[in-house]
Amino acid sequence: MAHVASRSILFALASCLIATLWAPPPADARSIVSFRDARYSAGTIVVKTSQRRLYYVLGNGRAVSYRVGVGKRGKRWTGRTMISGKHLKPDWSPPADVKRDIPRLPRVIRGGSRRNPMGAAALTLSGGQYAIHGTNRPGSVGRFVSYGCIRMYNRDILDLYRRVGVGTTVVVTR
């Protein structure tokens, strides 16, 4: 009897494992998509704020598409910049406009803290206070929520982090 019970448990565990491994990804998970825009060469990051999507252009008409959170009303921006730094579990100091709106924030929140809004990694952007970064609030991804930063799921920022280097071109459009 114990042999049959342990066999049933093993079968149930194996079924769960197979279902987990073979389950389709959520509809908003990163994926390879068609991307045919001759303005952008392979290796470019394109953020389309109206779509709340970030595209890492692979070339040959393809890109990796990621769901992102973008600037809220009055905080959205467009333009061309580049990655100026790559940081794993970065410390975060609130910019002046964030500190003004939320004065109780500490001067610095250490990397790795659940309170740190940068999440697992950050790609800082030249010429300003913005970054493409992870988040410890995954429910905010896919929304107009930030002070101008591009917010990604932690698993997605780590994937993008591995793909890009300092100097990578970033284009933010409507």
C-alpha positions as CSV (number, residue, x, y, z in Angstrom):
1,M,0.0,0.0,0.0
2,A,2.8,2.4,0.9
3,H,4.4,1.6,-2.5
4,V,1.3,2.6,-4.4
5,A,0.9,5.8,-2.3
6,S,4.5,6.9,-2.9
7,R,4.0,6.1,-6.6
8,S,0.9,8.3,-6.7
9,I,2.8,11.1,-5.0
10,L,5.7,10.8,-7.5
11,F,3.3,10.8,-10.4
12,A,1.5,13.9,-9.1
13,L,4.8,15.7,-8.5
14,A,6.0,14.8,-12.0
15,S,2.7,16.0,-13.5
16,C,3.0,19.4,-11.8
17,L,6.6,19.8,-12.9
18,I,5.8,19.0,-16.5
19,A,2.8,21.4,-16.4
20,T,5.0,24.1,-15.0
21,L,7.8,23.6,-17.6
22,W,5.5,23.3,-20.6
23,A,2.9,25.9,-19.5
24,P,2.6,28.7,-22.1
25,P,4.1,32.0,-20.9
26,P,1.8,34.8,-19.8
27,A,0.5,37.0,-22.6
28,D,2.7,39.9,-21.5
29,A,6.0,37.9,-21.1
30,R,9.0,38.9,-23.2
31,S,8.9,37.4,-26.6
32,I,10.6,37.6,-30.0
33,V,8.4,39.7,-32.3
34,S,8.4,41.0,-35.8
35,F,10.1,44.5,-35.8
36,R,10.5,46.0,-39.2
37,D,11.6,49.7,-38.7
38,A,14.7,50.6,-40.8
39,R,15.4,53.6,-38.5
40,Y,16.7,51.2,-35.8
41,S,19.7,48.9,-36.2
42,A,20.4,45.7,-34.4
43,G,21.5,46.4,-30.8
44,T,19.3,49.4,-30.3
45,I,16.7,49.7,-27.5
46,V,13.4,51.3,-28.6
47,V,10.9,52.2,-25.9
48,K,7.3,52.9,-27.2
49,T,5.6,54.6,-24.3
50,S,2.1,54.5,-25.8
51,Q,2.5,50.7,-26.0
52,R,4.3,50.4,-22.7
53,R,6.8,48.1,-24.5
54,L,10.6,48.1,-24.8
55,Y,12.1,46.5,-27.9
56,Y,15.6,45.2,-28.1
57,V,16.3,45.2,-31.9
58,L,17.9,41.9,-33.0
59,G,18.0,42.7,-36.7
60,N,16.6,40.7,-39.6
61,G,13.1,42.1,-38.8
62,R,13.0,40.8,-35.2
63,A,13.2,42.2,-31.7
64,V,12.8,41.0,-28.1
65,S,9.7,42.7,-26.8
66,Y,9.3,43.4,-23.0
67,R,6.4,44.9,-21.1
68,V,7.4,48.0,-19.2
69,G,6.1,50.7,-16.9
70,V,6.7,54.3,-18.2
71,G,6.4,57.9,-17.0
72,K,3.1,59.0,-15.6
73,R,1.3,62.2,-16.9
74,G,3.7,65.1,-16.8
75,K,6.8,62.9,-16.4
76,R,6.9,61.2,-19.9
77,W,9.7,62.2,-22.2
78,T,11.0,61.2,-25.7
79,G,14.4,61.4,-27.1
80,R,17.6,59.6,-27.9
81,T,20.2,58.7,-25.3
82,M,22.6,55.9,-24.4
83,I,23.3,53.5,-21.6
84,S,25.9,55.2,-19.4
85,G,26.2,52.5,-16.7
86,K,25.2,48.9,-15.7
87,H,24.5,48.2,-12.1
88,L,23.3,45.1,-10.2
89,K,21.3,45.7,-7.1
90,P,22.1,49.4,-7.2
91,D,21.6,51.8,-4.3
92,W,18.9,54.5,-5.0
93,S,18.8,58.1,-4.0
94,P,15.5,59.8,-4.8
95,P,15.8,62.6,-7.3
96,A,14.8,66.1,-6.2
97,D,11.3,65.9,-7.7
98,V,10.6,62.5,-6.1
99,K,11.9,63.7,-2.7
100,R,9.7,66.9,-3.0
101,D,6.6,64.7,-3.6
102,I,7.5,62.1,-1.0
103,P,9.6,63.9,1.7
104,R,9.7,61.0,4.1
105,L,11.9,59.0,1.8
106,P,15.4,58.4,3.1
107,R,18.4,60.0,1.3
108,V,19.6,56.5,0.2
109,I,17.9,53.1,-0.1
110,R,20.5,50.3,-0.3
111,G,20.5,47.9,-3.2
112,G,18.8,44.6,-2.4
113,S,16.3,46.2,0.0
114,R,12.7,45.4,-0.8
115,R,12.0,49.2,-0.5
116,N,14.5,49.9,-3.3
117,P,12.6,50.8,-6.4
118,M,15.5,49.9,-8.7
119,G,14.9,46.2,-8.3
120,A,17.5,43.6,-9.4
121,A,19.5,45.8,-11.9
122,A,19.6,49.2,-13.5
123,L,20.9,50.6,-16.8
124,T,21.5,54.3,-16.3
125,L,20.9,56.6,-19.1
126,S,23.3,59.5,-20.0
127,G,22.3,63.1,-19.6
128,G,19.8,62.8,-16.8
129,Q,18.3,61.1,-13.8
130,Y,16.6,58.3,-15.7
131,A,17.3,54.6,-15.9
132,I,15.8,51.4,-17.3
133,H,15.5,49.3,-14.2
134,G,13.8,46.4,-12.4
135,T,11.1,46.8,-9.8
136,N,10.0,45.2,-6.6
137,R,6.4,46.2,-7.5
138,P,5.7,43.9,-10.5
139,G,2.0,45.1,-10.6
140,S,3.3,48.5,-11.8
141,V,4.8,47.1,-15.0
142,G,2.6,47.9,-18.0
143,R,1.3,51.1,-16.5
144,F,2.0,54.9,-16.6
145,V,3.6,55.0,-13.1
146,S,7.1,56.4,-13.0
147,Y,8.9,59.8,-12.8
148,G,10.4,59.1,-16.2
149,C,12.3,55.8,-15.7
150,I,11.5,52.7,-17.6
151,R,10.4,49.9,-15.2
152,M,10.7,46.2,-16.0
153,Y,10.1,42.9,-14.3
154,N,13.3,41.9,-12.5
155,R,13.7,38.8,-14.6
156,D,13.4,40.9,-17.8
157,I,15.9,43.6,-16.7
158,L,18.4,40.8,-15.9
159,D,17.8,39.4,-19.4
160,L,18.2,42.8,-21.1
161,Y,21.3,43.5,-18.8
162,R,23.0,40.5,-20.3
163,R,22.3,41.6,-23.9
164,V,23.5,45.2,-23.8
165,G,26.6,47.2,-23.0
166,V,27.5,50.7,-22.0
167,G,27.1,52.9,-25.1
168,T,24.0,51.1,-26.3
169,T,21.6,53.5,-28.1
170,V,18.2,54.0,-26.4
171,V,15.4,55.7,-28.3
172,V,12.2,56.7,-26.4
173,T,9.2,57.5,-28.5
174,R,5.5,58.1,-28.0
